[in-house]
Amino acid sequence: MELTGLSQSSKLTNSLIRLPGGRSDTMELTPLHQAVELLNRSKNVLICLPVQPSSDAIASGLGLFLTLEKLAKRARIVCSQFELPANHGFLPKSEAIEKELKNIRQFIISLDVSKVAVDELSYAIEGSKLNVFVTPKNGFYDAKDVSTSAGSYAYDLLVTVDAADLELLGELATNNAEFFYRVPILNIDHRAKNTNYGAVNLVDLTATSTSEIVFELVKALGFNVLDEQVATTLLTGIISKTKSFQTPNVTPRSLAVASHLIASGARREEIIDNLFQSKSLGTLKLWGRALARLQEKFNGRLVYSLLSEQDFAKADAREEDLPRVIDELIVNVPTAELVAVIYGRAGGITVLAGATTPIDLVRLFPGAKPHGAPNLVVWSAPYADLTAAEAGLVTIAEKLFRQ
């Protein structure tokens, strides 16, 4: 079943909500209403972000996290191997994003005390073993009096944000497969390639960002939860995804949502300053070197640049500065569909690529094993030098544009 919108005109009948234990409920509700229903009846919610999340993913996840806290829900937000980008520290509660998933289920050791009462209880860890010592008041305990079981999960709802499939969550999903199977999932995304893996799929292809969808969800939960902090996070997601409303995917709806968020207290100037205007001198120098070597192929659909290790040294810049170069090219080269920077470092050749159209870059370069978000990936290129890597990129782009 593919769900494509959240507007009042979208209709959904007989939507199947998968619940723990295989039970299901059939509900005459839109995806948005189903999402509200799931959140309202849940007490412990885990928000999951994809590996190397985009600014939109971080912002929309935090916006939902803040909303759930205001609704007195117990919420956590987690992202495998997460490192907060330096220019995202202004986001409210950004420090709450955890790197790994812990304590999702208890292991229970049960002792039948119906015949023999307990006098003392203690434990000790000896080497690789945990020993539990139970002293009876009288008599003794036997092995048949002891049983073990798994407790219930610590969360009754999972919310995935900006993840087209569960693989993008990395170790969160692969290391906790049973958990992801047993607990209902609310899947929030705006990509056409979303596999609709959730119990409820809040997937809106007309939205410019996931933050825009979360705004609709917050609105449905009640406007009293939309405060300055929530508004700031969601506006950050929209501004980052539209490059401050300069990309072709900007819609009247996204502008209306942004206007409402600003009216609700979103700190627009702070967002713009952190995302686009706080550039170091080294970043600007590196940009200059990248722009001086800018090349295009296929009538401007592919735009790329080459940087050597010496370029980084002379600019006193870091690899972390390069995603902003991609953003700048996306905004200023309207014909570009695939933008890349190929650069050499001590460890070899690396390619950073971004897409302006719904291209899933992770799947476009499967042999390279790239990592990142679907529209911005990085990988180590198996080439001897920059020239060979350039030829490889052009070959892949040519196959893409012939489709």
C-alpha positions in Angstrom: 0.0 0.0 0.0 1.5 3.3 -1.0 0.4 6.5 0.8 1.3 9.7 -1.0 -0.2 12.7 0.9 -1.5 14.3 4.0 -3.9 16.8 2.4 -7.6 16.8 3.2 -8.3 15.3 -0.2 -6.2 12.2 0.5 -8.3 9.2 1.5 -7.5 5.9 3.1 -9.9 3.2 3.9 -9.4 -0.2 5.6 -5.8 0.8 6.6 -4.1 -2.1 8.4 -2.3 -1.2 11.6 0.1 -4.0 12.6 0.3 -4.4 16.4 2.5 -6.6 18.6 1.8 -10.3 18.6 0.4 -10.3 15.1 -2.9 -8.6 16.0 -4.2 -5.9 13.7 -6.9 -3.3 13.7 -8.7 -2.0 10.6 -9.4 1.7 10.9 -11.2 4.2 8.6 -8.6 6.9 9.1 -6.2 8.9 7.1 -2.5 8.2 7.7 -2.3 11.5 9.6 -5.1 10.5 11.9 -3.6 7.0 12.4 -0.3 8.6 13.4 -2.1 10.8 16.0 -4.0 7.7 17.3 -0.7 5.8 17.7 1.0 8.7 19.5 -1.9 9.4 21.8 -2.1 5.8 23.0 1.7 5.3 23.4 3.5 6.2 26.6 7.1 5.3 25.7 8.3 6.4 22.3 11.7 5.9 20.6 12.5 8.2 17.7 15.1 6.7 15.3 17.2 8.8 12.8 19.1 7.3 9.8 22.9 7.0 9.9 24.5 10.3 9.0 21.2 12.2 9.1 20.5 15.2 7.1 19.7 18.6 8.8 16.1 17.9 8.0 16.2 14.5 9.7 17.9 16.0 12.8 15.5 18.9 13.0 12.3 17.0 12.4 13.4 14.3 14.9 14.1 16.9 17.6 10.8 18.7 16.8 8.9 15.5 17.4 11.0 14.8 20.5 10.2 18.2 22.0 6.5 17.8 21.2 6.3 14.4 22.9 7.9 15.8 26.0 5.3 18.5 26.1 2.6 15.8 25.9 4.2 14.1 29.0 5.4 11.1 27.0 8.6 9.3 27.9 10.7 9.8 24.7 14.2 9.1 23.5 15.9 10.0 20.2 18.7 7.8 18.9 21.0 7.8 15.8 23.7 5.1 15.3 27.2 6.6 15.5 25.8 10.1 15.7 28.0 13.2 15.6 26.2 16.5 15.8 27.4 18.9 13.0 29.2 21.9 14.4 26.7 24.4 13.1 23.7 22.5 14.6 24.4 23.1 18.2 21.8 25.9 18.4 19.0 23.4 17.9 17.0 22.9 21.1 17.7 19.6 22.9 20.3 18.6 20.3 22.4 17.1 23.1 19.6 14.6 23.7 20.4 12.6 20.5 22.0 9.3 21.7 24.6 7.2 19.7 23.3 3.8 20.6 20.3 1.9 21.7 20.4 0.5 25.3 18.1 -1.1 27.8 15.3 -2.0 25.5 14.2 -5.1 27.4 14.7 -6.6 30.8 15.7 -10.2 31.6 13.6 -11.6 34.5 14.7 -14.3 36.9 11.7 -15.6 38.9 11.9 -17.6 42.1 8.9 -19.4 43.6 8.6 -18.3 47.2 5.2 -19.7 47.9 6.6 -22.4 50.2 9.9 -21.0 51.3 10.3 -17.3 52.3 13.3 -15.2 51.4 15.6 -13.9 54.2 18.4 -12.2 52.2 19.1 -11.3 48.6 22.5 -10.3 47.1 24.5 -10.6 43.9 28.1 -10.6 42.7 29.8 -10.5 39.3 32.6 -13.0 39.1 34.4 -13.0 35.8 31.9 -13.4 33.0 29.1 -14.6 35.4 26.5 -12.9 37.5 25.7 -14.9 40.6 22.5 -14.2 42.5 22.5 -15.3 46.2 19.1 -16.0 47.8 19.1 -17.0 51.5 15.9 -18.7 52.6 14.4 -18.2 56.1 14.0 -21.9 56.4 14.3 -24.9 54.2 16.0 -24.5 50.8 15.3 -23.7 47.2 15.6 -26.1 44.3 16.4 -25.6 40.6 12.7 -26.3 39.8 11.8 -23.2 41.8 13.7 -20.9 39.4 12.4 -19.8 35.9 13.5 -17.1 33.5 11.6 -14.9 31.0 12.0 -11.8 28.9 10.3 -8.7 30.1 8.2 -6.4 27.9 10.0 -3.9 25.7 10.8 -0.4 27.2 9.0 1.3 24.3 5.5 0.8 22.9 6.1 2.8 19.7 9.0 3.4 17.3 9.0 6.5 15.1 11.4 6.5 12.2 12.2 9.9 10.7 13.5 10.6 7.2 14.4 6.9 6.5 13.2 5.4 3.3 13.8 1.9 4.6 15.0 0.3 7.8 18.5 -0.4 6.4 19.2 3.3 6.5 19.0 3.1 10.3 22.2 1.0 10.3 23.0 -0.9 13.5 19.9 0.4 15.3 17.8 -2.0 13.1 20.3 -4.8 12.3 21.3 -5.3 16.0 17.7 -5.2 17.2 15.7 -7.0 14.5 13.2 -8.6 16.9 12.5 -5.3 18.6 11.8 -3.6 15.3 9.5 -6.5 14.3 7.5 -6.6 17.6 7.0 -2.9 18.3 4.7 -0.8 16.0 6.5 1.6 13.7 5.3 5.1 12.7 7.3 5.8 9.5 7.5 9.5 8.6 9.2 10.5 5.3 8.6 12.4 2.1 10.5 10.2 -0.5 8.9 8.3 -3.3 11.3 5.4 -2.7 10.0 4.9 0.8 9.1 1.2 1.2 6.1 1.8 3.5 7.5 -0.6 6.2 5.6 0.9 9.1 2.4 0.0 10.9 1.5 3.5 9.9 3.2 5.2 7.0 3.0 9.0 7.1 4.7 9.4 3.7 3.8 12.6 1.8 5.4 12.9 -1.6 4.2 16.5 -2.0 6.1 17.7 1.1 9.5 19.5 0.6 10.9 18.0 3.8 10.1 15.6 6.6 9.9 18.6 8.9 6.9 19.9 6.9 5.2 16.6 7.6 6.0 16.7 11.3 4.5 20.2 11.4 1.2 18.7 10.2 1.5 16.0 12.8 2.2 18.6 15.6 -0.8 20.6 14.4 -3.0 17.6 14.5 -1.8 16.8 18.1 -2.9 20.3 19.2 -1.5 23.8 18.6 -0.7 24.2 22.3 2.4 22.1 21.8 3.8 24.3 19.0 6.1 26.6 21.0 9.3 28.6 20.1 11.5 25.6 20.4 9.4 23.2 18.3 8.9 25.9 15.7 12.6 26.6 15.5 13.5 22.9 14.9 10.9 22.4 12.2 11.8 25.7 10.4 15.4 24.6 10.5 14.5 21.4 8.6 12.5 23.2 6.0 15.1 25.9 5.4 17.9 23.4 5.2 16.0 21.2 2.7 15.0 24.2 0.5 18.4 25.9 0.8 16.6 28.9 2.4 13.7 28.6 -0.1 16.0 28.8 -3.2 15.5 25.3 -4.6 12.8 24.5 -7.3 10.8 22.2 -5.0 9.6 25.2 -2.9 5.8 25.1 -2.8 3.1 27.5 -1.6 2.4 25.0 1.2 6.0 25.0 2.4 6.0 28.8 2.4 2.7 28.9 4.4 4.1 26.4 6.9 7.3 28.4 7.3 5.2 31.6 7.8 3.2 29.9 10.5 6.4 28.6 12.3 7.9 32.1 12.3 4.7 33.5 13.7 4.9 30.8 16.4 8.4 32.1 17.5 10.8 30.2 15.2 14.2 32.0 15.3 14.7 32.4 11.5 17.8 34.7 11.8 19.6 32.3 14.1 18.8 29.4 11.7 20.1 31.3 8.7 23.2 32.4 10.5 24.2 28.9 11.7 23.3 27.0 8.5 24.5 29.4 5.8 26.4 32.4 7.1 28.8 31.0 9.8 31.7 30.1 7.4 35.3 30.0 8.5 38.1 31.6 6.4 39.3 28.1 5.6 35.9 27.0 4.3 35.8 30.0 2.0 39.3 29.3 0.7 38.4 25.7 0.0 35.2 26.8 -1.8 37.3 29.1 -4.0 39.6 26.3 -5.0 36.6 24.0 -5.7 34.8 26.6 -7.8 38.0 27.4 -9.8 38.1 23.8 -11.0 34.3 23.4 -11.5 33.4 21.2 -14.5 30.1 20.1 -16.0 28.9 17.3 -18.3 25.6 16.3 -20.0 24.4 19.8 -20.5 25.0 20.8 -16.9 23.2 17.8 -15.3 26.5 16.6 -13.8 28.6 19.3 -12.0 31.8 18.3 -10.1 35.1 19.6 -8.9 38.5 18.0 -8.1 40.5 18.8 -5.0 44.0 17.6 -4.0 45.4 17.1 -0.5 47.5 20.2 -1.1 44.2 22.2 -1.5 43.1 21.3 2.0 46.5 22.2 3.4 46.7 25.6 1.7 43.2 26.5 2.6 43.6 25.2 6.2 40.3 23.5 5.8 38.7 20.1 6.7 36.6 17.5 4.9 33.7 18.5 7.1 33.6 21.8 5.2 32.8 20.1 1.9 29.0 19.4 2.3 28.5 23.2 2.3 30.2 23.3 -1.1 27.7 20.8 -2.4 24.8 22.9 -1.0 26.2 26.1 -2.6 26.5 24.3 -6.0 23.0 23.0 -5.8 21.6 26.4 -5.2 23.6 28.3 -7.8 23.6 25.7 -10.7 19.9 25.2 -11.5 20.6 22.6 -14.2 22.6 20.3 -11.9 21.0 17.0 -10.9 24.1 15.3 -9.6 26.8 17.4 -7.8 30.1 15.9 -6.6 33.5 16.8 -5.2 36.3 14.3 -5.8 39.2 14.8 -3.4 42.5 13.2 -2.5 43.6 12.7 1.1 46.3 10.7 2.8 44.0 7.7 2.9 43.2 7.7 -0.8 40.5 9.1 -3.1 37.1 10.1 -1.7 33.9 11.1 -3.5 31.2 13.3 -1.9 28.0 13.4 -4.0 24.7 15.2 -3.7 21.5 15.0 -5.7 19.0 17.8 -6.4 16.3 15.3 -7.7 14.9 12.2 -6.0 17.9 10.1 -6.8 18.8 7.5 -4.2 22.6 7.9 -4.3 23.1 5.0 -1.9 21.6 2.6 -4.5 23.2 4.5 -7.4 26.7 3.6 -6.3 26.2 0.1 -4.7 29.6 -1.2 -5.6 31.3 1.7 -3.9 29.4 1.0 -0.6 28.7 4.7 0.1 27.3 5.9 3.4 25.1 8.8 4.2 21.6 10.0 3.4 20.0 9.1 0.1 20.6 12.6 -1.3 24.2 13.1 0.1 26.7 10.3 0.3 30.4 9.8 0.6 32.7 6.9 -0.2 36.3 5.9 -0.7 36.9 5.5 -4.4 39.0 2.5 -5.6 41.0 4.6 -8.0 44.7 5.4 -8.3 44.3 9.1 -8.8 41.7 11.9 -9.2 41.6 11.5 -13.0 40.6 7.9 -12.8 38.0 8.7 -10.2 36.6 11.5 -12.4 36.2 9.0 -15.3 34.4 6.6 -13.0 32.0 9.3 -11.9 31.2 10.4 -15.4 30.6 6.8 -16.5 28.1 6.3 -13.7 26.4 9.6 -14.4 26.0 8.8 -18.1 24.2 5.5 -17.2 21.9 7.4 -14.9 21.0 10.1 -17.4 20.3 7.5 -20.1 17.6 5.9 -18.0 
